[in-house]
Amino acid sequence: TAEVAPADGDVLVLDEVHWCVDGWRGHAWTRLLMAAKSGRYRHVRVCGPVEALPLLERVFEANVADGTFEVDRTARRSRLTFEGDVGDLTSFLRARVAERRFVAVVAFSRSSVLALAAAAQAAGARASVIFGKLPPEARRSQLEAARDGTLDVIVCTDVIGHGINLPLDDVVFAETRKFDGTSKRDLDVWEAAQVAGRAGRGDAPGHCWVYGKFNAKAALVKKAVAVANGDGAADGSGGLDLDRAVLSPDLGALVAVCGGEASILHLPNAIALWREELAKDFEAEDSSFPTWVKGGDFADLTARLKKLASPDLVPRDVRRALKLGDLWHLARLPIGERNFDEIAEAACLLTTARAPADFDLVDGEKLEDEVQRLGDLLIAARRFPGILPPGILMDARRTQDEDPYDDALEAAEALYLEGSKRVGTQVQSCIDNARKCIDCGRNKSANAKPSDARCRSCFLAKMRDEQEQRRASDAASMPATPSTPGRPVMLDLRRTPYTPMGTPIVLAPGTPILGNPGALAPYGRGPPPPPPP
């Protein structure tokens, strides 16, 4: 990945260059662009969308001036067509299978992906899945099956839009909204275009569709198809803003902002000051920064630094004994937020992390979470090997090697590989389970939504139970309505109707009830039946 690429060498091939504007990962691409600009690579080839060309011409302006900057424009060899709504997904997939066409169905949650794969298999298609929690080994096995021609349908997230080439004939957007780590939002047009453009490789035409039942937005996909064809990118309709690349401060720059001395307590404010100085420097005529960079949004990094500065996670006496460089490295680790606190605490307190669960005892999403956690531990253990679980370290220390941590890392990598393979082999069971009701275990109807965990019968039964519990709770908590025996009470049944879903109204025995006859119509010609005692 760009994060671990060397800063010098003979040849640099930098793909997906538009990632240089990403607030969290963009600095990795920017670092390589600056290395290429300074001549630390003999030959540089940068790949990306046409919108990136003005930025790259500013990065390599010296090469543009001396004629050593070459631009190769590539175009789709076939046209991509927007076909509209697939209508009935089962009929659509059966027709595509009969025509021997390879289809990708795109969704953005694990439950949606598994449910759509189950629907595809129910339609007679050979289907599998790719989604975010699948580790690389499991993902690789699914891609190999797709390339070998043993699949008719691949149900996946937008991961196919980034460096994955499959011989797809059709791409169906079941969803066009995704969770980006902060909130759920519509795809940007350029994001949708990257996915749509996977349909129709080589000279074969591609076709894009939406599945309206899942609320995919046809207008967004239609615009994305135009951008993928090259019809809308030049006028900026792709929505990809590539004016400046994201520049991230290194630890030395932050220490300099703090006057040469800093602790983890100072770094969150130092980042804010660094961004302010960067903005001022851009405005100055003698700016020391290139005009093609900008400060990014470091909210996630700042939040991690504040956690490391908090005594709730790291006691003050322990924090003072740690090197600032180690804390900075911890904050920058490319690991999931759900595992960050545990890993950071283990690294700071010099303790071992919890051992992964026995892979024989977990399955489904729990197994995926355990393998993902082990992968995050491995990333951190390359700098902090002491955090590896006790069993792995004990086995490594029994060896005669000078550095048992090398053996521990190898053992952890082998365990991670085993877990990844198990996740890959359980994909089919996950798809099968997506069809089943979590209560009765029977298959849900073909019309069930991915979010429906229960079949209709079990769902209605659960609703009845919840209604009865609510009625009993309300009856116990509400005092009797004050009334005098024999004195009529007017009830506005249009506002507080006595229904099984409503709140019982408790009256004194013998109290006549007056009401609008129209309001009483749902109950017949008389008042509602008396509430239960």
N, C-alpha and C positions, 0 to 999 in steps of 0.2 A: 504494500500500500504506500501511498504518498508519505505517510507518517514515518515510515522506517527506511525510505529510500536514502542512499548515501548522498552527501552534499557535493560530491565531485566524482569524476570518472571519465571514461571515453565517450559513452553514448548515453543520452537520456531520452527516453520515449515517455512523454507525459500525456496520458489520456484523460478524458473528462475534465479538461482544463477549466470549464465553467464552475467547477467546485471551488475555485479560488475565492469566490465571493461568499461562501458559506460562513456563517458566524462562528461555528464551532470547529469545523475541520479545515476551513479555507486557508488557514495559516500554513498548512503543510504544503499545499500547492504553491503558495506565494513564496515560501522558502526555496523551493526548487526553481521557480522562475527567476528569483534573484541570483541563485547560484549559476543558472544558465546564462543570465545577462552578464555576469562578471567573468565569464570565460572559464569556469571550473569544469565544464564539459566540452569535449572536442566537437561533438556533433549533437544537435538537439532537434528532436521532432515532437511537435506539440499537436495534439488532436482535440477537436472540440467543435461546437456549433458555430455557424457563420457569425452569430452575434459577438463572438469572442475576438474577431479579427481586429476591430479598432483598439481594443485593449492590448493585444499582442503587438501591434505596430508601435504602441507607445512604450511597451516593455523593451522591445528590441529596435528602438529607433536608430541606433548606430548601425545595426545590420541592414536596416531599410535604406539608410543613406549610402552605404558602400556596396549595395547590391547583393549581399549575402543572405538576404531574407527572401525565401521563396514561399509562395502560397499555392497549394494544391487544393482546388475545389472539387469535391466529390458530390455527386448527385445520386438520388435514387435511380436505380436502373429500371424500376417499374413504378406505376402509380399506385397510391393508396386511396381506397374509396370508402366513404362513410355510407353504410347501408341502412342505418336506422335501428329500430328496436327488433330484437330477435322474436318477440312475442312469447310463445310457449317454448321454454328452454328445452324440454324433453324432445319435442318434435324437431327443433332446430338441431340438436346434437345428433339425433338419429339420422337426419339427412346428411350431416357432415361426415359421420362415420361411414355411411353408405358410399359417399363420394371420396372416401379415403383422404379427407382433409384434416390437418392438424390444427387444433384450436387451443388458444389460451383464454381462460376466463379469469378476470382480474378483480380481486376484492381486497379489503384492507383490515381484516381481523381474522384471528385464528378460527373462530366459530363460523364465520362466513365462508372461509376457504374450505373447511372440512365439510360443511353442509352442501356447498355447491359441488364438491367432488363426489359426495354421496349421491346427489341428484344425477350427476353425469354417469356414474356407474349404474344407477337404476335405469337409465336410458339405454344401457347396453354398451357404453363407451369404456374403453380402458383408460382410467384416469388416475392421476396422482397429484401431489401438492408440493408447493414450495412456499414457506412463510418465514417470518423473521426469526422465530425461535429454533428453526432447524439448524443444527451446527453444520459447519462446512462439509464434513464427511457425508452426512445424511443428505445434504443438498446436492452434493456431487453425484450420489447414486441415483437420485431422481432425474438429474439432467442427463446422465448417461442413458437411462431408460428412454428418455424423450428423444435423444439423438439416434438411438438404435432402432427407432421405429416401433417400439413395443407399447407406445402410448398413443391414444387418440386425442386426449384432453389433458392439459396441465392447468390446474387451478392454482393461482399464485398471487402474491402481492406485487408491488411495482419493482421488486428486485430484478425482474426480467429486463427492466429498462436500463440496467447498469452492468455492462460488460458480459451479458449472457446472450449468446446467439443460438437460436433454435429455428428449425425450418418451419415456421408458423405460416399458415394460410389465413387464419382469422384471429382477431383479438376482440374479445367481448368484455366490455366494461360493465361489471355488475354493480360496482360502487365507484364514485368519483370523489369521495371524502375520505380523508385519512387523519390519523392522530400523529402529529409531528413531534411528540414529546412534551408539548406544552398545552396544546388544544387541538380540537378536531376542526379541520378546515377543508375547503375545496382544493383539489389539485390545482397548481398553477398550470397554465396552458403548456408551457415548455415541458413540465413533468409528464403531463398526459401525452404529449407528442413523442417523448422518448419511448413510452410504452407502446403507443399506437404504431410507431415506426417499426416495431419488431415483426409486424405482419408483412408477408410478401418479401422474402429474401431473394437476392439474385434477380433474375428476369421475371419471376413469378409475381403476378399482381397480388396486393394485399387487401384485406377487407376488414373494416372496423364496425363494431356494433355496440349497442347498449342493451342492457337487460333492465327494462323499466320497472319491473317488480321490486328491484332492489334500490330504486330511486337514483340510478345513475343519470347524470345530466347530459342529454343529447347535444345541447348547444355547445357545451364545453368540449365534448369529444369531436364534434364536427370542426370546431376551430383548431383543435390539436391535429387533426388529420391534415388540414391545410398547411399548418406549420411544418409537419413532418414531410410533406411534399415539397417544401421550400417555397410555398406560395405566400406565406405570411411572415416568415422570419425577418426579411429585410426591413419591413416597416415597423418592427418592434412589437408586433401583435403576439409574439410568443411569450411576452411577459418576463423575459430573462434580462435583468439589469446587470450588465457587465461593465459598468463604468470604472470601478476600482476594485482591486483585489484586497482581501482582508489581511492586515498585518497584525501579528500578535507580539506582545512584548516578551523578551526573554527575562530570566531572573536578574541578569546583570543590569538591564535597563531599569527594572523596578527598584533595585538596590540603589542605583544612582539617583532616582527620583527621591528616595528617602534620605539622601545626603551621604550615602556610603555605608550606612549602618541600618539594618532592617531585621525584623523578626516576622514570623507568620502573622502576628497581630497587625502589622503595618501593610501587608500586601493588598488586601481588598481596597483600601484607600489609595494605595500606590497605583493600582490599575486605573482608577478614576482620574488621578492626577496625570498619569501617562497619556491617557486619551485626550485630556485637555491640552497638554503641551503639544501633542501630535497635531491637533486641530489648529493651534496657533502657528505651529511651524509650517503647515501647509499654506497659510495665508501670507507668510513672510516671503519676500522676493528671493532671499538667499536660503531657501529651505534646504535642509540636509536630507529630506526624505523625497523619494521619487513621487511624481504627481499621480502615479497610477495605483497608489496604495491608500488604504484608509484603516482606521481603527474599527475593530469588529464589536459585536455585542458579546461581552464576556460575563453575562449574568450567571450562567451555569458554573463557570470557573470561579467567580467571586463567591457563589454560594458554597462551593466546596472548600475554598480557603477559609471562609467563616466557620464552617464545621470543624476544620482542623484547629482553628484558634479557640474553639469552645472547650471549656473544662469538662463539659458533659461527655465529650468524646475522648479528649486527650487531657489528662490531669496536667496542671500547670508545671509541676516539677518534672514530669516526663517530657513535656513539650520543650522546656528549656534545654534539655539534654540532647534533643534531636537536631540534626543538621538541617539548615534551611533548604538546602538543595534536595534533601530527601522528601521534605514536606511538599515542596514545589512539584517534584516528580509524582508524588501521590495524587496531588490535585489534578494533574494532567493525564492520568491514566485513562486509556480508552476502554472503560468498563461500564457496565450498567449501573444506574443510580441505585437500584434495589440492593446491590451487593457492595456499594462503595463504603458505607459506614462500617460494616463488619471487617472488610479488608483493611481499611485505614486504621481501625482500632488495633487489629492484630499487628500491623506493621509498626505502629507507634509504641505499643506496649511490649513488643518483642515476644508475642505469644503466637500460638498456632491457631489456625482457623478450624472451624468445625469440619469434621470429616464428611465427605459426601455420603448421602444415603446409599444403602445397599441397592445396587441396580436391579437385583432380583426381586426386591420388595416394592418397587415403585414402577409406575407406568404412566402413559398419557402425558398430560401437561406437567405433572410433578417430575417425571423423568426429564423432560425438556428443561425445566427450571434447574434441576440438579446439575445437568451437563453444562448449561450456560454458566452457572455459578463456578463450576470447576474450571471452565475456560477463563473466566475473569481472574480466578486465583492464579492460574498459570501466567497470565500477563503480568500480574503484580509480582509474582515470585521470581521473575528474572532479575528484579532489583532487590527484592526482599525475600530470599528463599526460606527464611525461618518461619514464614507464615504457613507453609505447607502443612497439611493435617498430620497429626502425630504418627499414625500408622505408616505413612509413606516415609517420614523422616527416620523412624526407628529402623525400618528395613534397610534404608540407605546407609545408616551409621554402622550396620553390621558388616559392611563391605570393607575391603582393605584399601580402597582408593584414598588418595590424599584429600580430595574434596568430596565428601558424601553428598553435598548439595547437588552436584551434577547428576548423581544417580537418582536423587529424589525428584529432580525435574524430569528425568527420563521416565521414571515410574508414573509420575502424575500425567505426563503426556500420553503414556500408554493407556492409563485409565480413562483419560478424556477421549481417546480414539475409540476405546471399547464402548463408552457411553454413547458416542456419536453414532456408531454402527447400530446400537440398540434402538436409538431414536429413529433411524432410517427403517429398521425392520418393523417397527410398530406403527408406521404410517397407515397401513391398511386397517389395522384394528381401530385407530383413531377415526378413520373415515366411517367404518362400520358403526362405531359408537355414536357418531353424529346423527345417524338415522334413528336412534333409539330414544325412547322416553326414559328419563332418569328415574321415574317412579316404577312403572310397570315393566320396562325393558322391551316393550313391543315397538315395532317400527312406527315412526310418525307418518302422517299422511304426506303425499307428494306436494301438497300446497303449504306445508308448514314453513314458517320463516326460520332463518338460521338462529335467531334469538329465542325461538320456542324450545325450551328445554323439555317440555312435557307434551304428550299427545293431547288431543282435544278432551278426551274423557277425563284424564287425570287433571288437566288444567281446570275443567269445570268443577271437579270434585274438590280441588284445592280452594277454588273460589268460594264454594259453598261452606267449607270448613272455616275459612277466614271470616265470612259473613256471620256465621253463628257465633264465632268467638267475639266479633265486634259487637253484636247485639247483646251478648251476655255481659260484656265489659261495660257497655253503655247503660244497661239496665241496673247494674250494680252501682254505678257511679252517679246516676241521676236521681235526685229526690223526687218524691211524688208531687204532681202538680196540685197546688192548693185549690181546694174546692169544697163546697158545702153540699151535703147530700140533698138531692132534689132541686138544686139550682143549676140552670143550664150553663154550659161552657161553650163559647164560640171558638172553633179551631179553624185556622186558615190552612186547609189541606193542600192548597197550591204551594205553600211555602214549607210546611212540615208534614208531608203526607206520611201516613202510616203504611210503610211498605217493608218488605223483608230487609231492604238495604238501609231503612231509616232508623231513627231512635224511638223506642217505645215511649208512649205518653201514658203515665200512670195517673188515673183518676180515682176519686173516692167512689165506692160502690153506689149505684143508683143514680149517677150524674147523667142527665140527658146531654146529648151532643148535638149542637146545631152547626150546620155548614152549608156552603153553596152546593146545590144539587149537582151542578156541573163538576165540581171538585170531587164529589162522591161517586161520579160515574164509573171510574175504574173498579169500584168495589161493588157495583150493582146499584139497587135503588135504596139501600139502607146505609147506615154508617159503617165504618170498617169494623171488623171483629175486635172484641176487647183484647188488650194486650195480655200476654201470658202472665200469670201471677209471679 
